[in-house]
Amino acid sequence: MIFKSEIRNPKSEVIIYGINPVLEALKSGRRNFVKILIAAATGGKTIHEIESLARAKNINVVRGFSLADIKNISGTEKHQGVVAVVSQRRDIELHDLIELLYKKESKPVIVILDGIEDPGNLGAIIRSAEALGVGGIIIPKDRAVGLTPVVAKRAAGAIEYIPIVRVTNISNTIEELKEKGFWIVGVEAGTEKTCFSLSYDDPIAVVFGGEARGMRRLTKEKCDYLVSIPMEGRVSSLNVSAACAIIFYEILRQRLKVTKT
C-alpha cells in the first residue's frame, strides 16, 4: 500500500495523510518531517499554507503526483491530495508524562484506554481528549490499535498536541499512577454510581475498556471508583468514543464551575 520509492525505511518512517492532519503537524513544531507529497491537481488556500510552512521549515515539498499515486502511498482514498512522510517519534515514558503534567497543573487528567481496537474510535477519542483538556493518553502496546495513519486522520490534528504513552502492562501502570497521587475512575455500563455523581477535583486517570469486551477484570479491580453514564433511551450502550467525550466534558464542566465560583 506504500510507494517504496517515497518511503526510505518503512520500519522507521510513517505517513500522515489529509490536509488538516498535515497542517497541524507542521504547526505543532514536529521536527521529524522527511518530505511532503502533494498531488498536482490539489490546490487551495490551505494547501498553499502547507507549502509555505514546509518551505519555511526547510521541509522538502514534492509536487506532481497523480491522485492515484497519493492513494497508493496513503492506502486510502481519503488523502485529500496530500501526504507527509515523517520519522517515527521516540515513545514518551509514563514517568515523563507524569512529570510533564504535574509541571503544568496540580490536578492533571489522564485517560487509559484498555484495548481499543478500532482506529476510528481511537482517533475520535484523541480529538475529544485534546479539545476537552485531558493531559495525556495511555494505550497498551499489544492487543490494541496503535498510532496508525487512520488514527492520525480521525484525530484531525489533535494527535500532534497531546502526549500518548504506550505501555506493556495496564495494571502496573495504574499502580504507578496511584503512587503518584492519581485516583483511578473506571467507566463501566450498569454500575450504580453515575459519572455525574463523582467529584473530579483530584488528579484523575479515567479508564475505558475496549469496544467488545470492556475493561479487563484485573483493570477493573484496580479502579478506585466505577461509574456509568445514565441512559434514557432504548439503546443500552454508547460507542466508546462518545462515552469518552461525555466523561471528558463532565470533568471539564466541574472544574470550570469550581474556577468560576
C-alpha positions in Angstrom: 0.0 0.0 0.0 3.0 2.3 0.2 5.2 3.6 -2.7 8.6 2.2 -1.8 10.4 4.9 -3.8 9.0 7.6 -1.5 9.4 5.8 1.9 13.1 5.2 2.5 12.6 2.9 5.5 9.0 1.6 6.1 10.0 0.5 9.6 11.2 3.9 10.8 9.0 6.2 8.6 5.3 6.6 8.7 2.8 8.7 6.8 0.3 11.4 7.8 -2.4 12.0 5.2 -5.1 14.6 4.9 -5.0 18.4 4.7 -5.8 19.2 8.3 -3.6 16.5 9.9 -0.6 17.5 7.8 -1.2 21.2 8.5 -1.5 20.7 12.3 1.7 18.5 12.3 3.5 21.4 10.7 2.1 24.0 13.1 2.8 21.8 16.2 6.6 22.1 15.6 7.1 18.4 14.9 10.7 18.2 13.7 10.8 14.8 12.1 9.4 15.5 8.7 11.1 13.8 5.8 9.1 15.2 2.9 5.6 16.3 1.9 4.0 14.9 -1.2 1.2 16.8 -3.0 -0.9 15.8 -5.9 -0.7 18.0 -9.0 -4.5 18.5 -9.0 -4.6 19.6 -5.4 -4.7 23.3 -4.6 -6.4 26.0 -2.5 -5.6 28.3 0.4 -4.8 25.6 3.0 -2.5 23.7 0.6 -0.7 26.9 -0.1 -0.3 27.4 3.7 1.1 23.8 4.0 3.6 24.6 1.3 4.6 27.9 2.8 5.1 26.5 6.3 7.0 23.5 5.0 9.4 25.6 3.0 9.9 28.0 5.9 11.0 24.9 7.9 13.2 23.6 5.1 11.0 20.6 4.6 11.1 19.2 1.1 7.8 19.5 -0.8 7.3 17.4 -3.9 4.6 18.2 -6.3 3.3 16.5 -9.5 1.9 13.2 -8.2 -1.4 12.0 -9.6 -4.3 11.3 -7.2 -3.8 7.6 -7.9 -0.1 7.9 -6.7 -1.2 9.6 -3.5 -3.8 6.9 -2.9 -1.2 4.2 -3.4 1.2 6.0 -0.9 -1.5 6.6 1.7 -3.5 3.4 1.2 -6.8 5.3 1.2 -9.0 7.5 -1.0 -9.4 10.0 1.9 -6.0 11.5 1.5 -7.2 14.9 0.1 -4.2 15.0 -2.2 -1.5 15.4 0.4 0.8 13.1 2.4 3.6 13.8 4.8 6.4 11.3 5.3 7.7 11.5 8.8 10.2 9.7 11.0 8.8 7.6 13.9 8.7 9.6 17.2 10.5 8.4 20.2 8.0 7.0 22.7 7.4 9.1 25.8 7.7 7.1 29.0 5.0 7.1 31.7 7.2 8.8 34.3 8.0 11.5 31.8 4.3 12.1 31.2 3.5 12.3 34.9 6.3 14.8 35.4 5.2 16.9 32.4 1.6 17.1 33.6 2.4 17.9 37.2 4.6 20.8 35.9 1.6 22.2 34.1 -1.1 21.8 36.8 -1.7 20.3 40.2 -4.7 18.1 39.2 -4.0 16.6 35.8 -6.3 14.3 33.9 -5.2 11.2 32.0 -7.2 8.7 30.0 -6.3 5.0 30.0 -7.6 3.0 27.0 -7.7 -0.7 27.9 -7.8 -2.3 24.4 -9.4 0.0 21.8 -9.2 -1.9 18.5 -10.9 0.4 16.1 -8.6 3.2 14.7 -11.6 5.5 14.1 -12.6 5.3 17.7 -9.0 5.9 18.9 -8.7 8.9 16.6 -12.0 10.4 17.8 -11.0 9.8 21.4 -7.7 11.6 20.9 -9.5 14.6 19.3 -12.1 14.8 22.2 -9.3 14.4 24.8 -7.2 17.3 23.4 -10.2 19.6 22.9 -11.6 19.0 26.4 -8.4 19.4 28.5 -7.2 15.8 29.0 -3.4 16.0 29.6 -2.3 12.6 28.3 -3.4 9.3 26.9 -2.2 5.8 27.8 -2.6 2.9 25.4 -1.3 -0.7 25.5 1.4 -1.8 23.2 -0.3 -5.1 22.4 -3.8 -6.3 21.5 -4.9 -2.8 20.7 -4.8 -0.4 17.7 -1.6 1.7 17.5 -1.0 5.2 16.2 -1.8 4.4 12.6 -2.3 6.9 9.7 -6.1 6.3 10.1 -5.9 7.3 13.7 -4.0 10.4 12.9 -6.6 11.4 10.2 -9.5 10.8 12.5 -7.8 12.8 15.3 -7.8 15.8 12.9 -4.5 17.1 14.1 -5.1 16.6 17.8 -2.5 13.8 17.9 0.2 16.5 17.5 -0.7 18.2 20.7 -1.4 15.5 23.3 1.2 13.1 24.7 0.5 9.5 24.2 2.2 6.8 26.1 2.3 3.1 25.1 2.7 0.6 28.0 3.2 -3.1 28.2 1.0 -3.6 31.3 -2.1 -1.6 32.2 -2.3 -3.0 35.7 1.2 -2.0 36.6 0.6 1.4 35.0 -2.4 2.0 37.2 -0.4 1.1 40.3 2.3 3.6 39.3 -0.3 6.3 38.8 -1.8 5.7 42.2 1.7 6.1 43.8 1.9 9.5 42.1 -1.4 10.7 43.5 -3.9 9.8 40.8 -7.4 8.4 41.6 -8.5 5.8 39.1 -12.0 6.0 37.7 -13.3 3.2 35.5 -16.2 3.7 33.2 -18.4 0.6 33.2 -22.0 0.3 32.0 -24.6 -0.7 34.6 -22.7 0.4 37.7 -24.8 2.2 40.4 -22.7 5.3 40.7 -23.0 7.6 37.8 -20.3 9.8 36.2 -22.2 12.9 37.3 -22.3 12.0 41.0 -18.5 11.8 41.3 -16.2 14.7 42.1 -13.2 15.0 39.8 -11.3 17.6 42.0 -8.1 15.5 42.2 -5.5 14.1 39.8 -7.7 11.7 37.8 -7.0 8.7 35.4 -10.2 7.6 33.6 -10.2 4.1 32.3 -12.2 2.9 29.3 -12.3 -0.7 28.1 -12.3 -2.0 24.5 -15.3 -2.0 22.2 -16.2 -5.7 22.5 -15.1 -6.8 25.9 -14.9 -3.6 28.1 -12.3 -3.4 30.8 -10.4 -6.5 31.7 -11.1 -8.0 35.1 -7.8 -7.0 36.7 -8.0 -3.5 35.3 -11.5 -3.1 36.8 -10.3 -4.4 40.2 -7.6 -1.8 40.2 -10.0 1.1 39.9 -10.9 3.3 42.9 -14.3 4.1 41.5 -16.5 2.6 38.8 -19.1 4.9 37.2 -21.6 4.6 34.5 -23.3 7.0 32.1 -27.0 7.2 32.8 -29.1 6.2 29.8 -32.7 7.1 29.0 -33.3 5.6 25.6 -33.8 2.1 24.3 -30.1 1.7 23.2 -28.3 0.2 26.2 -24.7 1.5 25.4 -22.7 4.1 23.6 -19.8 4.0 21.2 -16.7 4.2 23.3 -15.6 7.5 21.7 -18.9 9.1 22.5 -18.7 7.8 26.1 -15.2 9.3 26.4 -16.4 12.7 25.2 -19.2 12.7 27.8 -16.8 11.9 30.7 -14.2 14.4 29.5 -16.8 17.1 29.3 -18.1 16.4 32.7 -14.6 16.7 34.2 -14.1 20.0 32.4 -17.6 21.3 33.4 -16.9 20.6 37.1 -13.6 22.2 37.0 -14.8 25.3 35.1 -17.6 25.6 37.6 -15.1 25.5 40.5 -12.9 28.1 38.8 -15.8 30.5 38.3 -17.0 30.2 41.9 
